[in-house]
Amino acid sequence: MATLAAIGIVTKDMKESVRFYRLLGVDVPDPSGDHLDVTLPSGVALMWDTLELIKQLDPDWVEPAGHRMGLAFQCSSTGDVDATHARVVAAGFRSKKEPWDAFWGQRYAQVVDPDDNAVDLFAPLPNPTA
C-alpha cells in the first residue's frame, strides 16, 4: 500500500514562495537551489521545485491551467484564521476569499500563493451554546 509522503509545488519564484509559506507558519529554510523540501509536523514533506528544474526533468511538461491543487492549513482558532489571512494579505499576497463562517462548521478563508495556488485557512467554529 502506498503512503502519501510529500506534496510538491512547482514555483516560478522560489524566494517568494518560501516567504508566503513562512507567513503560514511553515519552518522553511532559505532556498539555495532549484529544489527545497521540509518535513511538516505531520511527517509529510512539502517540496518546492523551480519551473526551470521541472522543465529539465520533463521537457514535455506544460503548466496546468485552472485549480492546480488544494492545500489547507488548520489554524489554532477562528481568530487565528482572521489574523493569518490579514498577515498574508498585508505582506502583499492576494486574498481569494475573506474569512467567513462556513455552513459546515468552520471559520474559513482563502489566500493565493505566488504560483496562483489557492490555499485554505480554517478552524472549527465554537459550539453554539443552548
C-alpha positions, 0 to 999 in steps of 0.5 A: 500500500502506498503512503502519501509522503510529500506534496510538491509545488512547482514555483516560478519564484522560489524566494517568494514562495518560501516567504508566503509559506513562512507567513503560514507558519511553515519552518522553511529554510532559505532556498539555495537551489532549484529544489527545497523540501521540509518535513511538516509536523505531520511527517509529510514533506512539502517540496518546492521545485523551480519551473526551470528544474521541472522543465529539465526533468520533463521537457514535455511538461506544460503548466496546468491551467485552472485549480492546480491543487488544494492545500489547507492549513488548520489554524489554532482558532477562528481568530487565528484564521482572521489574523493569518489571512490579514498577515498574508494579505498585508505582506502583499499576497492576494486574498481569494476569499475573506474569512467567513463562517462556513455552513459546515462548521468552520471559520474559513478563508482563502489566500493565493500563493505566488504560483496562483495556488489557492490555499485554505485557512480554517478552524472549527467554529465554537459550539453554539451554546443552548 
